[in-house]
Amino acid sequence: MGLGRLLTRHAQRTNQETRNAGSTFEMLLTAGVEDGHFPGNTYRGAMSIPAAHRAATILSDILGSVPWDAYRVIGDQPVELLNPKPPLLEQPNPPDTAMTTFSSWGLDLIHEGNGIGLVATRNALGWPTSAYAVPANMVFARRITPNMWSTLPIGAIEYRVGQLTFGPQDVIHIKGPCAPGAVRGMGVLEYHFKTLSLAHVQIDQASDIAAHGVPTAVLKSENPDLTAIEAAAIKAKWLESQRTRSVAVLNATTSFEPLAWDPEKMQMMEARQFTNGEIALIYGVPARLLNAQQAGSTLTYTNIEQASIEVLREGAGGHIARFEAELSKHMPRGTRAKANLDARLRADTKTRYEAHKIGIDAGFLLKNEARALEDLPPIDGLDDPPPPPPIQATATVGAPLAIDAVPTSGSEAA
């Protein structure tokens, strides 16, 4: 039985079929999705560029490390946080952790423009509980037209992995930026490979210069009658002594002058800085996080914190929104997936405490609510209104103090 047919038999699905993923993974392995070999040129060498590796891991680690929650809305009732969260968000691709799966989807989304997961198991109601992560470059997708043969209706998107075909209900497809109606998203490799290739060329040039292009020293001879044959003999003797690590002997007219090459004078540093800045622009990461800041600028705690917020909102914001939209499609109506960004946006301790005080003093934040924001348990009575102040006796200026007194004798009473 084909995997696609197995996963689309909603009406006849049994509990054993929906909860057992063994046959699913067996068929995927048979189809050649994963044969135990690691590709030698993953992402076409982009991850071998230091700046590109750093930018990609910053973004993918955000996608993998943020908690993914599910919220349900029923009618006019308040929004409900589902606890426990759906297995598709808790651990989408067992035995891999959620960090591994979401970050790998993120790398594929960034470089290939698409993150792909094949639905592996479903619950008794037919909703996905796990998905098998598949490299995007191993998936073929097409939209069915009237002149195509397919079991899917016209207009549907068909996915093919090896010899297996899947419908859109069986595929989690996080699609990157794309033209209207496109079946696949656009990634960094497709449109910015020339910039990454330039970075490779610069790395190769630096390696070649360091290894072969720049001499390590110069042998100077003050003998004006030195012939070419004699100069070659001196050089050969010198190289021989260096290869054998023996002591070299120079005469009075020959001197040794070591040399060092300066990458700044050769404009290599400026070129690398420019390329790192281009890579930061491509990936949507602040340039200062890739050591591509302008000359003379310095990193302080304030702008480092600002860069972290910027990369979360600008660099990873679009990726997070695409994950949320796609995961929500595979959940019951009224349930949506959402990344919890509170930990990433959390400020330093002093700033948080000052913000809590402002909210409490303004009256829109309770003290126990502030404690909850700091992961602290509530305190009974902390938010109870304070008791009224005690009543104190008052006196009028120029008038005797009015008090209730009991006469001590008859004369005083008269």
ZAMARGU-4260 file (C-alpha; in steps of 0.2 Angstrom, whole numbers, plus 5000, padded with zeros to 4 digits):
<rodrens>
0) 5000/5000/5000 | 5007/5017/4995 | 5010/5030/5009 | 4999/5043/5001 | 4985/5031/5000
5) 4987/5025/5018 | 4987/5043/5024 | 4972/5048/5014 | 4960/5034/5020 | 4952/5045/5033
10) 4935/5036/5033 | 4943/5018/5035 | 4957/5023/5046 | 4960/5012/5062 | 4969/5017/5078
15) 4983/5006/5074 | 4986/5014/5057 | 4985/5032/5064 | 4996/5029/5079 | 5010/5018/5071
20) 5023/5027/5061 | 5034/5011/5058 | 5027/5007/5041 | 5028/5026/5036 | 5047/5027/5040
25) 5050/5010/5032 | 5042/5016/5016 | 5051/5032/5016 | 5068/5024/5018 | 5064/5011/5004
30) 5059/5026/4993 | 5077/5033/4996 | 5073/5048/5006 | 5087/5045/5018 | 5100/5032/5014
35) 5112/5035/5028 | 5124/5045/5018 | 5127/5064/5021 | 5127/5075/5005 | 5144/5082/5002
40) 5138/5099/4996 | 5123/5103/5007 | 5116/5120/5003 | 5129/5121/4989 | 5143/5126/5001
45) 5134/5141/5009 | 5137/5134/5026 | 5156/5134/5023 | 5156/5153/5023 | 5158/5160/5040
50) 5146/5174/5039 | 5133/5164/5030 | 5135/5150/5043 | 5133/5162/5057 | 5118/5171/5049
55) 5109/5155/5045 | 5111/5147/5062 | 5106/5163/5071 | 5089/5162/5061 | 5087/5144/5062
60) 5091/5143/5081 | 5078/5156/5084 | 5065/5145/5075 | 5071/5129/5084 | 5072/5137/5102
65) 5056/5147/5103 | 5042/5137/5112 | 5028/5133/5100 | 5010/5134/5108 | 4993/5131/5102
70) 4978/5142/5106 | 4959/5138/5104 | 4945/5150/5101 | 4927/5144/5103 | 4913/5157/5100
75) 4914/5171/5111 | 4924/5162/5125 | 4941/5168/5130 | 4956/5162/5120 | 4962/5146/5128
80) 4980/5140/5129 | 4981/5121/5126 | 4990/5112/5139 | 4997/5099/5135 | 5001/5106/5118
85) 4998/5096/5102 | 5011/5083/5099 | 5015/5091/5082 | 5022/5106/5091 | 5029/5097/5106
90) 5040/5084/5096 | 5035/5084/5077 | 5048/5071/5071 | 5052/5058/5085 | 5064/5054/5090
95) 5072/5071/5085 | 5069/5085/5097 | 5058/5100/5092 | 5074/5110/5092 | 5082/5099/5079
100) 5066/5098/5068 | 5061/5116/5068 | 5079/5122/5065 | 5082/5110/5051 | 5066/5116/5043
105) 5072/5134/5046 | 5088/5130/5037 | 5079/5123/5022 | 5067/5138/5022 | 5081/5150/5022
110) 5092/5142/5009 | 5080/5132/4998 | 5064/5143/5001 | 5054/5128/5007 | 5053/5118/5023
115) 5045/5101/5020 | 5037/5088/5032 | 5027/5072/5027 | 5013/5068/5039 | 5018/5052/5047
120) 5005/5049/5060 | 4987/5056/5065 | 4976/5055/5080 | 4959/5046/5080 | 4951/5062/5072
125) 4963/5062/5058 | 4974/5077/5063 | 4993/5076/5061 | 5003/5071/5077 | 5020/5069/5069
130) 5028/5074/5052 | 5044/5066/5044 | 5056/5080/5040 | 5062/5079/5022 | 5076/5089/5013
135) 5067/5101/5002 | 5079/5098/4987 | 5073/5080/4987 | 5054/5085/4984 | 5046/5088/4968
140) 5030/5099/4967 | 5018/5103/4953 | 5001/5110/4951 | 4989/5098/4943 | 4982/5104/4926
145) 4969/5096/4914 | 4982/5088/4903 | 4991/5079/4918 | 4987/5062/4925 | 4985/5062/4944
150) 4973/5055/4957 | 4972/5073/4964 | 4959/5086/4957 | 4964/5099/4945 | 4972/5114/4953
155) 4979/5104/4968 | 4997/5103/4972 | 5005/5086/4970 | 5021/5082/4980 | 5033/5068/4975
160) 5047/5060/4985 | 5056/5046/4976 | 5042/5035/4969 | 5029/5041/4982 | 5016/5055/4978
165) 5007/5065/4991 | 4993/5077/4992 | 4993/5094/5001 | 4984/5087/5016 | 4999/5075/5019
170) 5013/5088/5017 | 5018/5102/5029 | 5025/5115/5017 | 5032/5130/5024 | 5034/5141/5009
175) 5046/5156/5007 | 5043/5172/4997 | 5035/5167/4980 | 5026/5174/4966 | 5007/5173/4966
180) 5002/5155/4962 | 5019/5148/4963 | 5020/5130/4971 | 5037/5133/4979 | 5046/5147/4988
185) 5062/5157/4984 | 5077/5154/4994 | 5094/5162/4996 | 5103/5150/4985 | 5092/5153/4970
190) 5094/5172/4969 | 5110/5176/4979 | 5122/5162/4974 | 5133/5174/4965 | 5136/5184/4982
195) 5140/5168/4991 | 5152/5162/4977 | 5161/5178/4979 | 5164/5175/4997 | 5171/5158/4992
200) 5183/5166/4980 | 5189/5178/4993 | 5192/5163/5005 | 5202/5154/4992 | 5212/5169/4987
205) 5217/5172/5005 | 5222/5154/5007 | 5232/5154/4991 | 5241/5170/4996 | 5245/5163/5013
210) 5251/5147/5006 | 5260/5151/4990 | 5258/5169/4984 | 5268/5178/4997 | 5286/5174/5001
215) 5291/5171/5019 | 5308/5180/5017 | 5320/5187/5006 | 5339/5183/5004 | 5349/5198/5000
220) 5366/5198/4993 | 5378/5213/4993 | 5390/5205/4981 | 5389/5215/4965 | 5397/5202/4955
225) 5384/5188/4960 | 5378/5178/4945 | 5362/5170/4942 | 5369/5153/4944 | 5377/5158/4961
230) 5360/5166/4967 | 5351/5150/4962 | 5363/5140/4972 | 5361/5151/4987 | 5342/5149/4986
235) 5343/5131/4984 | 5354/5129/4999 | 5343/5140/5009 | 5327/5130/5004 | 5336/5113/5008
240) 5340/5119/5025 | 5322/5124/5028 | 5315/5108/5023 | 5327/5098/5034 | 5325/5110/5048
245) 5344/5112/5049 | 5354/5128/5053 | 5358/5139/5039 | 5375/5147/5037 | 5376/5164/5028
250) 5392/5173/5022 | 5396/5191/5026 | 5388/5197/5010 | 5371/5188/5012 | 5357/5193/5024
255) 5340/5186/5028 | 5325/5198/5029 | 5308/5190/5034 | 5292/5197/5026 | 5274/5198/5032
260) 5260/5201/5020 | 5247/5215/5026 | 5229/5210/5021 | 5223/5228/5024 | 5236/5235/5011
265) 5230/5222/4998 | 5212/5228/5001 | 5207/5210/5006 | 5199/5216/5023 | 5188/5229/5014
270) 5182/5216/5002 | 5178/5204/5015 | 5169/5217/5025 | 5159/5222/5010 | 5154/5204/5006
275) 5149/5200/5025 | 5138/5216/5024 | 5130/5209/5008 | 5127/5192/5017 | 5119/5201/5032
280) 5108/5210/5020 | 5103/5194/5011 | 5099/5184/5027 | 5091/5199/5036 | 5103/5199/5050
285) 5111/5215/5057 | 5128/5217/5050 | 5136/5220/5067 | 5132/5202/5071 | 5142/5196/5057
290) 5157/5207/5061 | 5153/5218/5046 | 5150/5235/5055 | 5157/5251/5049 | 5175/5256/5053
295) 5176/5265/5070 | 5159/5258/5076 | 5159/5249/5093 | 5147/5236/5100 | 5139/5241/5117
300) 5127/5232/5128 | 5113/5244/5121 | 5115/5241/5103 | 5119/5222/5105 | 5102/5221/5114
305) 5094/5231/5100 | 5102/5220/5087 | 5095/5205/5095 | 5077/5212/5095 | 5080/5218/5077
310) 5085/5200/5071 | 5070/5193/5079 | 5057/5205/5072 | 5065/5209/5055 | 5076/5194/5051
315) 5066/5179/5059 | 5049/5188/5059 | 5043/5183/5042 | 5049/5165/5044 | 5040/5163/5061
320) 5024/5170/5053 | 5025/5157/5039 | 5028/5143/5052 | 5013/5148/5062 | 5001/5149/5046
325) 5007/5132/5039 | 5006/5123/5056 | 4989/5131/5060 | 4982/5123/5043 | 4985/5106/5050
330) 4975/5109/5066 | 4957/5109/5070 | 4946/5124/5065 | 4948/5137/5079 | 4965/5131/5084
335) 4981/5141/5079 | 4999/5138/5082 | 5009/5153/5089 | 5028/5155/5093 | 5030/5161/5111
340) 5043/5175/5109 | 5042/5182/5127 | 5059/5174/5132 | 5068/5181/5116 | 5061/5198/5119
345) 5064/5198/5138 | 5074/5213/5143 | 5088/5214/5157 | 5083/5213/5175 | 5083/5231/5179
350) 5073/5236/5164 | 5060/5223/5167 | 5058/5228/5186 | 5056/5246/5181 | 5043/5242/5168
355) 5034/5231/5181 | 5034/5246/5193 | 5027/5258/5180 | 5013/5246/5176 | 5009/5243/5195
360) 5009/5261/5199 | 4998/5265/5183 | 4985/5252/5189 | 4985/5241/5174 | 4996/5228/5181
365) 4994/5218/5197 | 5009/5213/5208 | 5005/5195/5206 | 5004/5197/5187 | 5021/5205/5188
370) 5027/5190/5198 | 5020/5178/5185 | 5030/5187/5172 | 5045/5183/5182 | 5040/5165/5184
375) 5037/5167/5202 | 5022/5160/5212 | 5008/5171/5218 | 5007/5177/5235 | 4990/5177/5244
380) 4983/5194/5248 | 4997/5203/5239 | 4985/5212/5228 | 4971/5215/5241 | 4967/5233/5244
385) 4976/5242/5258 | 4966/5244/5274 | 4958/5261/5277 | 4969/5273/5288 | 4965/5275/5306
390) 4953/5289/5311 | 4962/5303/5321 | 4954/5316/5332 | 4954/5334/5325 | 4954/5351/5333
395) 4948/5368/5328 | 4960/5382/5330 | 4954/5394/5344 | 4942/5381/5351 | 4944/5369/5365
400) 4947/5351/5360 | 4930/5342/5360 | 4932/5325/5369 | 4920/5314/5379 | 4924/5315/5398
405) 4917/5308/5413 | 4915/5321/5428 | 4926/5316/5443 | 4916/5326/5456 | 4899/5334/5459
410) 4906/5352/5460 | 4914/5349/5443 | 4897/5342/5436 | 4888/5358/5442
</rodrens>
